[in-house]
Amino acid sequence: MKKQQIQQQEQLSAYDKKVIYDMFYMSIEWLEKYIEIAYKKEFPDWENRKQIRDDLNITRTDIYSNPEKVKKAFSTQMFLFGTTLEEDAPILREALKKEFHQWIGATKMDNNCPNELKHLLYGFNEVMDGNIEKVREDMANRKREYEIDSPEYMERMNRLFSNVQVPMHGEREAQQNLAGKTHLSMEFGNRFSGGNVEQGEQAFGLITGAVAGEHKDFHFYPQKEQQQLASNNANNNIIGTVRQNSNNWKIETIQGQTWLIHNSAQRIDSEVGILIHNRQRFTDTEWAEVQQVISANQYQAQQVQRPGDYSWR
């Protein structure tokens, strides 16, 4: 076994080690950014506790009002890190885990942190153990923001391709500079030197004990099945409201799209999903039920009008 590990060390290039550590630090950076955005109340002093302060690698501005986007980016980055570690350098896992525990000590993370954050920390450690199937399955089953064949998806991919050209050029230059060198010739400074490894290990042990048994049911972001179930429940509630007060609702076509609209709606964006609902959110069966309820109400309203009474016309 030791001989095999020595051979793996000799086969690992300096550039491969650089890539792995870059992936590791980028994953930590996204994790810290998620904590900063999603847990402002729980960590009011996070600015003093976080370890990567320059934010040079995270330039997105759309994440500050949407923590789910940050968490998605973090888990994707973590998967890429795990894939690289799995393929190139399992021998580095223990060193990386030690640094991860030192980060926990430096940020003073403990078992009092929110339960979701415990799962994220536990999942991070799993990736360093070589267990990336959990993240892989979550990514495969997540609810897509854009369909693959949509113009929005293609636009996003084109923008992503443009954004990676400069980093790729920088990586090619680094690979040329490190050509012929092994990982033994490359050292990284201790970025989390303010943390105590032993304290970090103890804190992580408590976190592990709290969530290990339930982690298989945790998802890094909403899954297709979860989204569908939530959508079905929400639509059932809307249809129930229409049934109870059908005279307060109407169906209109606006700019080629069909909408279910409450009579009190002011037709502003903030009302969409509350007083205004697009037909596309409903299944054909659900929409047929909405139409039936409103049509029945309109028919009943017409029936109560007496011939010769023009007050309603």
Secondary structure, DSSP 8 states (H G I E B T S, - for coil): -HHHHHHHHHH-BHHHHHHHHHHHHHHHHHHHHHHHHH-TTT-TTHHHH-S-----S---STTTT-HHHHHHHHHHHHHHHHHHHHHH-GGGHHHHHHHHHHHHHHHT--TTS-HHHHHHHHHHHHHHTT--HHHHHHHHHB--SS-TTSHHHHHHHHHHHHHTHHHHHHHHHHHHHTTT-BGGG-----TTTTS-HHHHHHHHHHHHHHHGGGGGG--SS-BHHHHHHHHHHHHHHHHHHHHHTGGGEEEEEETTEEEEEETT----GGGBTTTEEEGGGS-HHHHHHHHHHHHHHHHHHHHHS-TT--TT-
